[in-house]
């Protein structure tokens, strides 16, 4: 069934119409929340809250537009708010005390690809929140410029310019702090 029809039916209170929409968009919403927060439990909470808020506001949604960017916009806002909260800080502090220390053997078993991904993650995390968001949407979630613009509620040109600036800043960070990821080492950044 077409997405717009399901949205209209769900807006009228048909829970059965909302379920396939949730299933279709759950993974990208979770992935975005996880990228922002770095914690699966927090990302799951944000995913649930995103779908609850979206469901309660479906009557205001323009069914001529795709649902995914709207959902990602809600998730990004919720994740940003969570990230800023004091509760987030306290939860991270609590988790760090509970976590078992990484052994030397675990570190040695990581592959070069895992190490590169970890370094890239660290490099991206050094960017400001707006730069991280645009990088996540375009490269981690592989959204088109138009979809990213809808998710951020900005013009496509704004996405392109913000992306260009974010990538430039990321290149500087990589060159200074993560040279193994640089173009000379075979990494495309």
C-alpha positions as CSV (number, residue, x, y, z in Angstrom):
1,X,0.0,0.0,0.0
2,X,1.2,3.5,-0.8
3,X,2.9,5.4,2.1
4,X,0.6,8.4,1.8
5,X,-2.5,6.2,2.1
6,X,-1.1,4.5,5.2
7,X,-0.3,7.9,6.7
8,X,-3.8,9.1,6.1
9,X,-5.3,6.0,7.6
10,X,-3.0,6.2,10.6
11,X,-3.9,9.8,11.1
12,X,-7.5,8.7,11.4
13,X,-6.5,6.4,14.3
14,X,-5.9,3.1,12.5
15,X,-3.0,1.7,14.5
16,X,-2.6,-1.2,11.9
17,X,-1.7,1.4,9.2
18,X,1.0,2.9,11.4
19,X,2.8,-0.3,12.1
20,X,4.2,-0.9,8.5
21,X,5.3,2.7,8.4
22,X,7.2,2.2,11.7
23,X,8.8,-0.9,10.4
24,X,9.9,0.7,7.2
25,X,11.6,3.7,8.9
26,X,12.7,2.2,12.2
27,X,16.2,1.4,11.2
28,X,17.3,4.8,9.8
29,X,15.7,6.6,12.8
30,X,17.6,4.3,15.2
31,X,20.8,4.7,13.3
32,X,20.6,8.5,13.3
33,X,19.9,8.5,17.0
34,X,22.8,6.1,17.7
35,X,25.1,8.3,15.6
36,X,24.2,11.3,17.7
37,X,24.3,9.6,21.1
38,X,26.7,6.6,20.7
39,X,24.5,4.5,23.0
40,X,22.1,1.8,21.8
41,X,19.7,2.1,24.8
42,X,19.5,5.9,24.4
43,X,19.0,5.5,20.6
44,X,16.2,3.0,21.2
45,X,14.5,5.5,23.6
46,X,14.8,8.3,21.0
47,X,13.4,5.9,18.3
48,X,10.4,5.1,20.4
49,X,9.8,8.8,21.3
50,X,10.2,9.8,17.6
51,X,7.4,7.4,16.5
52,X,5.2,8.4,19.4
53,X,5.5,12.1,18.6
54,X,5.1,11.5,14.9
55,X,2.0,9.4,15.4
56,X,0.4,12.1,17.6
57,X,1.2,14.8,15.0
58,X,0.2,12.9,11.8
59,X,-2.8,15.1,11.2
60,X,-0.4,18.1,10.6
61,X,1.9,16.1,8.3
62,X,1.8,17.0,4.6
63,X,1.2,13.6,2.9
64,X,2.7,14.9,-0.4
65,X,6.1,14.8,1.3
66,X,8.1,11.7,2.2
67,X,7.8,10.5,5.7
68,X,11.4,9.6,6.4
69,X,13.0,13.1,6.4
70,X,10.2,14.3,8.8
71,X,10.9,11.3,11.1
72,X,14.7,11.9,11.0
73,X,14.1,15.6,11.8
74,X,12.1,14.6,14.9
75,X,14.8,12.1,15.9
76,X,17.6,14.6,15.4
77,X,15.9,17.1,17.6
78,X,15.2,14.6,20.3
79,X,18.7,13.2,20.2
80,X,20.2,16.7,20.3
81,X,18.1,17.5,23.3
82,X,19.1,14.3,25.0
83,X,22.7,14.9,24.3
84,X,22.6,18.3,26.0
85,X,20.8,17.1,29.1
86,X,22.5,16.6,32.4
87,X,20.8,13.2,32.6
88,X,22.8,12.1,29.6
89,X,26.0,13.1,31.2
90,X,25.2,11.2,34.4
91,X,24.1,8.1,32.5
92,X,27.4,8.1,30.6
93,X,29.3,8.5,33.8
94,X,27.5,5.6,35.4
95,X,28.1,3.4,32.4
96,X,31.8,4.2,32.3
97,X,32.1,3.0,35.9
98,X,30.3,-0.3,35.1
99,X,32.2,-1.0,31.9
100,X,34.9,-3.6,32.0
101,X,38.3,-2.3,30.9
102,X,39.4,-3.2,27.4
103,X,42.2,-5.8,27.5
104,X,45.3,-5.6,25.3
105,X,44.2,-8.8,23.5
106,X,40.8,-7.1,22.5
107,X,42.7,-4.2,21.0
108,X,45.1,-6.4,19.1
109,X,42.2,-8.4,17.6
110,X,40.6,-5.3,16.0
111,X,41.0,-5.2,12.2
112,X,42.4,-2.3,10.3
113,X,39.0,-1.5,9.0
114,X,37.6,-1.4,12.6
115,X,40.4,0.9,13.5
116,X,39.8,3.2,10.6
117,X,36.1,3.3,11.4
118,X,36.9,4.1,15.0
119,X,39.3,6.9,14.0
120,X,36.8,8.3,11.6
121,X,34.1,8.2,14.3
122,X,36.4,10.1,16.6
123,X,37.2,12.7,14.0
124,X,33.6,13.3,13.2
125,X,32.8,13.6,16.9
126,X,35.2,16.5,17.1
127,X,33.0,18.5,14.8
128,X,30.3,20.8,16.1
129,X,26.8,19.3,16.4
130,X,25.6,20.9,13.1
131,X,28.5,19.6,11.2
132,X,28.1,16.1,12.7
133,X,24.4,16.1,11.8
134,X,25.0,16.9,8.1
135,X,27.8,14.3,7.9
136,X,25.6,11.7,9.5
137,X,22.6,12.4,7.2
138,X,24.6,12.5,4.0
139,X,27.3,9.9,4.5
140,X,26.3,7.6,7.4
141,X,22.6,7.4,6.5
142,X,23.2,7.9,2.7
143,X,20.4,10.5,2.3
144,X,20.2,12.5,-0.8
145,X,20.7,16.3,-0.7
146,X,16.9,16.7,-1.0
147,X,16.2,14.2,1.8
148,X,18.8,15.8,4.1
149,X,17.2,19.2,3.3
150,X,13.8,17.9,4.3
151,X,15.1,16.3,7.4
152,X,16.8,19.6,8.5
153,X,14.0,21.8,7.1
154,X,16.4,23.9,5.1
155,X,17.0,24.5,1.4
156,X,19.1,22.1,-0.6
157,X,21.7,24.8,-1.3
158,X,22.0,25.2,2.5
159,X,22.7,21.4,2.8
160,X,25.3,21.6,0.1
161,X,27.1,24.6,1.6
162,X,27.0,23.1,5.2
163,X,28.2,19.8,3.9
164,X,31.1,21.4,2.1
165,X,32.1,23.3,5.2
166,X,31.7,20.2,7.4
167,X,33.8,18.1,5.1
168,X,36.5,20.8,4.9
169,X,36.6,20.9,8.7
170,X,36.7,17.1,8.9
171,X,39.6,17.0,6.5
172,X,41.6,19.4,8.7
173,X,40.9,17.3,11.8
174,X,41.9,14.1,9.9
175,X,45.1,15.6,8.5
176,X,46.2,16.9,11.9
177,X,45.0,14.1,14.2
178,X,44.3,11.0,12.1
179,X,46.8,11.1,9.3
180,X,46.3,7.4,8.6
181,X,42.8,8.3,7.2
182,X,44.2,10.9,4.8
183,X,44.0,10.5,1.1
184,X,47.7,9.8,0.9
185,X,47.1,6.6,3.0
186,X,44.4,5.4,0.6
187,X,41.3,6.8,2.5
188,X,39.0,9.0,0.4
189,X,38.6,12.0,2.8
